[in-house]
Amino acid sequence: QVQLVESGGGLVQAGGSLRLSCAASGRTVSSYAMGWFRQAPGKEREVVARISRSGGTTLYADSVKGRFTISRDNAKNTLYLQMNSLKSDDTAMYYCAKGRTFGGGSWSGARVYEYDYWGQGTQVTVSS
């Protein structure tokens, strides 16, 4: 079993920054790809960013490219999401997730079914 706990969400003005963290426990996640998703009220859960087990491959949704950075510290079993230049459209519940694979080859990491463990989420609200 893997437990994922997100933190770092909050209320921020448009143009501001937040750094989300996702601490994993129960089992190391260093051998697996990881991802950040978000879900706004009335909308489907969508991928924000994902990262391979080594951190060598990072992929982003077009809507956050150039503003968000995903990273990981495998020694600390922790995943991060640095969010800059936040917009009101970024308002959502943010979830971290552990991938089913290490994230190599033809890995996409863009679909919910590619992940098997999820955190409870942390709310990000951007005021305009």
N, C-alpha and C positions, 0 to 999 in steps of 0.2 A: 504494500500500500504506500501511496505517496500523498502527503498533505502539502497543499500549496496555499500560502497566505500572502495576499497582496496588501500593500500599504502605500501611503504617499499621495493619495487622492485628496481632493478638497475643492474649495471655491477660489477661482483666480480670474482676474480681469483679462479680457482679450489682449493678446500680445504678450502675456506673461508666460511663465514656465513652471513645470512641475516635473518631479522625478518619481516614477513609480518603482517599487521594489516588489519582488515575489520571492519569498523564502520557502524553500522546499525542505521537507523533513520526512522521515520514515524510510527513505531510500535515496541514494544519490541519483541525481538527474543528469549527471555530467555526460552520460553516454547517449543522451537523447536530444533531439531538436526541441526547441521550446518556442512558444508563441504568445503574443498578446492579441486579444480580441476585444471588441467593444460592442455594446448593445444599447441603443437609445430606445426610449419608450415607443412602442408600436412598430419597431423595426427589427429586422433579423440581426442575429449576431454576425459581425463581420471581422475579418482579419485586419489587424493593424500592422503588425510586423512579426517576423519569425527569424530564428537564428539556428544554425546548425550546431552540432554538439561541440565543435571546436571553436565556434564563433567566426570561422573563416567565411561563412556565407550568411549574408543578411538580406532579407527581402522585405519590401515595404508596399503598402497600399499606395496608389497614386496620390490619394488625398493627403497623405502625411509625408510623402517623400521630400527630403530636404529640411523638414521641421522636426521629425522624431528620429531618435537613435536607439536601437535595441542593442543591449550588450549583456554579457553574463560573466560571472565569476565562479568558475567551477569549484574552486577551493572552498568557497563559501556556500556553494549550492544555491546560488541566488541569481535571479534574472532581473534586469533593469529595463526601464523605458524612460529615456529623457525626452521630454516634450517641450518644445520651444515654439514661440510665435503662435500660441494657442488661439483658436477661433471658437466662436459659439457653436459651430457645427461639430466640434470635438466633444461636446457635452454628451456623456454616456457613462454607463457602468463599464469599467475595464476589468478584464479577466486575463489571468495568465493560465497557460495550459502546457502540459508535458506531451511531447510528440510520441507517436508509436515507433518511430524509427530515429536513426541518428541524423538524418537529413542530408544524405548524399545522393549521387546519381540524378535521377529525374524527379527528386523530391520537390514538391510544391509547397506544402505546408499552409495552403490557403483555405483548406476546408475543415470544418468542425470535426468531421469523422476521422481526420488524421491525428487527433489528440485523444488521450484516454484518461487523463486526470485534469481537473479544473479547480481553480480557486473559487472563493465565494464572491470575489469582485471588490473593487474600490471605486467609489463614485468620483467622477471628475465633472465639475460644473464650471463653465466658462461664461462669464457675464460680459455683455457687450456694452 
